[in-house]
Amino acid sequence: MNIYEIKTMAERLSGNTYPGRGIVLGVTPDGKKAVAAYFIMGRSVNSRNRVFVEEPDGIRTEAHDPSLMKDPHLIIYHPVREAGTGLIVTNGDQTDTIWEFLARGESWEAALRTRQFEDDGPNWTPRISGIQAGDGSYKLSILKAADPEGAACARFFYEYPATAGLGHFLHTYVCDGNPVIPTFQGEPERVSIPAGIDDFTKELWENLNADNKISLFVRYTDLETRKYEQRIINKHA
């Protein structure tokens, strides 16, 4: 077993019908750009009825067809928000919790210790979060149920240096399941980061399951100038 094996995102996603929601953070092969990506998937009509919309400091989710929105709980939030020279990326409203703690000079770990997994038993969907610093280094976290009843929360935190060409991928589910979807296990997965944003965007979108993918966000940020390029793809264009 090679614990340092690096796979492409195509290899990580291909054939997996439902990794759920996913975060990728890393650095380009030349070491000059920070890379962040976030995607959402869905199985229900309510979950699939979403698009990513740009905000001045990131993106938010909103209903594609407001008449079909049954419950905004857990599916309407700001997945991406800027925080100083850093970027917060999460799969829920803990984005705002993290932002508020950082604004007060407190840590992201402290922010996430006030939160737990989503209240959607029996799946108890994990809350996954990432934060990328101005130098390209980044942290990832997953908060998940410690037991089948959702009576306790296990919290995991990971910290990575900026390494040229390397990224880490964290997603909510191992794969699809019925009646219970298995939650992500182990450490964030090591992945290769392409040099170009369009190549990476295409690789991600084309390898997400066609039936279940909903929206994708990708941003490449120059570590010196802080200028960035970003791409947003919505299945409901």
Secondary structure, DSSP 4 states (H G I P E B T S, - for coil): --TT--B-HHHHHTT-S---SEEEEEE-TTS-EEEEEEEEE-SSHHHHSEEEEEETTEEEEEESSGGG----TTTSS--EEEETTEEEEESSTHHHHHHHHHHTT--HHHHHTT--S-S-TTS-PPEEEEEE-TTS-EEEEEEEESSTT--SEEEEEEEE---TTEEEEEESBSS--SSSPPBP-SSPEEEE--SSHHHHHHHHHHHS-TTTEEEEEEEEEETTT--EEEEEEES--
